[in-house]
Amino acid sequence: MTLNIEVYKKLLKVPKGRITTYGDLAKTMGLKNGQRAIGVIMKNNPFPVIIPCHRVVKSNGEVGGYAYGEKTKSNMLSKEGITIKCGKILDFDKKKYFF
């Protein structure tokens, strides 16, 4: 099984209304300093509607990039109950999902 598929399977565990970070997802996959690798995997997500790559954010609480634009990502997160102000997630620590 490829790393991409393993990462996508892991990401499916993050429920609506919760987020994880590129770094946390990398750590759970055993990738030390693998944030960029996770970013590339998210960018290449073939099923963004099914695999919720919009729930992966920066470790400083910023929303971060998205294939369809940061505004779309913010809107998707907002619809799931994540509050965002000036590009940052409010109550970031309370919204994080821990694997």
C-alpha positions in Angstrom: 0.0 0.0 0.0 1.4 3.4 -0.9 2.1 6.1 1.7 -0.6 8.3 0.1 -3.3 5.8 0.6 -2.2 5.2 4.2 -2.3 8.9 4.9 -5.8 9.2 3.3 -7.1 6.3 5.4 -5.7 8.0 8.6 -7.2 11.3 7.6 -10.7 9.7 7.3 -10.6 9.3 11.1 -10.7 13.0 11.6 -14.4 13.8 12.2 -16.3 16.9 11.1 -15.7 19.9 13.3 -12.2 18.8 14.2 -8.8 19.4 12.5 -5.3 18.0 12.5 -2.0 19.6 11.5 0.4 18.6 8.7 3.0 17.9 11.4 0.7 15.8 13.6 -0.4 13.7 10.6 3.2 13.3 9.6 4.1 12.1 13.1 1.3 9.6 13.2 2.6 8.2 9.9 6.1 7.9 11.3 7.5 10.7 9.2 9.9 12.9 11.2 9.7 16.5 9.9 7.3 15.2 7.2 5.0 18.2 7.1 5.9 19.1 3.5 5.4 15.5 2.4 1.9 15.6 3.9 1.2 18.8 2.2 2.2 17.3 -1.2 0.0 14.3 -0.5 -3.0 16.5 0.4 -2.4 18.5 -2.8 -2.6 15.3 -4.8 -5.8 14.1 -3.1 -7.8 12.6 -5.9 -11.0 12.6 -3.9 -11.2 15.9 -1.9 -14.9 15.5 -1.3 -14.4 12.1 0.3 -11.0 12.4 1.9 -11.2 15.6 4.0 -7.9 17.2 3.3 -9.5 20.5 4.2 -9.2 19.4 7.9 -5.4 19.5 7.7 -4.1 22.9 8.9 -0.8 24.6 9.9 0.5 23.9 13.4 0.3 27.6 14.3 -3.5 27.6 13.8 -3.5 29.1 10.3 -5.9 27.5 7.8 -3.1 27.0 5.2 -3.4 26.1 1.6 -6.0 24.2 -0.4 -6.2 23.1 -4.0 -9.4 25.1 -4.4 -8.2 28.1 -2.5 -7.9 29.1 1.1 -11.3 30.8 1.1 -13.0 27.6 0.0 -11.1 25.7 2.7 -12.2 28.2 5.3 -15.8 28.0 4.2 -15.8 24.2 4.4 -14.3 24.3 7.9 -16.8 27.0 9.0 -19.7 24.8 7.8 -18.3 22.0 10.0 -18.3 24.3 13.1 -14.7 25.6 13.0 -14.5 29.3 13.8 -11.9 31.2 11.8 -10.9 34.8 12.3 -8.2 36.5 10.2 -7.1 33.2 8.7 -6.6 31.5 12.1 -8.7 28.9 13.8 -10.2 30.0 17.1 -10.0 27.5 20.0 -7.3 25.7 17.9 -6.3 23.4 20.7 -9.8 22.4 21.5 -10.6 21.6 17.9 -7.5 19.4 17.3 -8.0 15.8 16.8 -5.5 13.5 18.3 -4.8 10.1 16.7 
